[in-house]
Amino acid sequence: MTTRRFRAYVLDELSKHGVQPTSSTRPELVHEFVRDLYRYELRRLRDRLVRGEIPKAGYFERVVALRRRYPLVSLTPHEWLE
C-alpha cells in the first residue's frame, strides 16, 4: 500500500468541501471528485440564470466567486502532495 502526504493547505481546502482523504487515497480520485463538484455547482448556477432566479448583470461575479471557492481545481493532483 502506498502512503501519500497531502499538503496542509490542500487538506484545509478539501475540508471546506467535506473531503478528508487518508494517506492511502489517490490524489487523482480526490481531484476528480472536487472537479466534478465544481462543475455541478457551476451548472447549477447557470441553470439558476436560465430560470431567471438570478440577474444576468451579476452572473460573471458569481462565477468568479464560485471559482475562488475551488482553487485546487487548477492544480494537478501531484501538486497536492508533499
N, C-alpha and C positions, 0 to 999 in steps of 0.2 A: 504494500500500500504506500502510495506516495503522499508525503505530507507537504503542505503548502502554507506559507505565511502571507496572509493578506496585509497590505499596508494599513496602518491605523486610520488614515483619513478615508480609505476605501471602506473599511468596516463602519466608520461613522456615517458615511453617505448611504451605505446599504441599509443600515439600521433605520434610517428615515423612511425606508420603503418596507420595513418589516422583514428584511432579509438578514439572516445570520448564518453565513457559511461556516463550515467546520474546516479543519486542516486537511480533510480528505475530499472536500468539494472542489470540483474542477472549475477554474475561473471562467472558462468558456460557457459552462452551463449557467452560471450566475449572470454573466454578461448578456446572454440570450434572454434570460428572464427579465432583467431590468430594461433591456431594449424593447422587448415586447410590451412591457408595462408602459413605457414612454409612448410607444406607438398607439396603444389603446387609449391613453389619455389625450393624445393629440387628435385621434379620430373622434373621440367624444366631444372635444372642444369644437371641432369642425362641424359635427352634427348639430351642436347647440347653435352655431352660427346659421346653418342652413334652416333650422326650425324657427329662427328669429328670436331665440331666447337671449342672445347677446348681440349688441350692435356691431356692425362691421367696422365702425370707426375705432374701436378698441381691440379688435381681434389680433392685430400684429403684436401689440404689447402683451396680450395674454399668451400668445405663442412663445414669445421671448421669455416671459416669466416661467412658463412650463419648462422650457429648455434649461433654464438655470437650476431647476429642481433636479435635473438629471445630468450632472457634469460627467459622470462616469461613462456615459454612452460614447463620449468622444475619445475615450482611451481604449487601447486594445486590452484584452484580458490579461496578457502577460505584464502589462504595466500596473496591474492591480497588485502584483506580488512583490515581496521584498527580495 
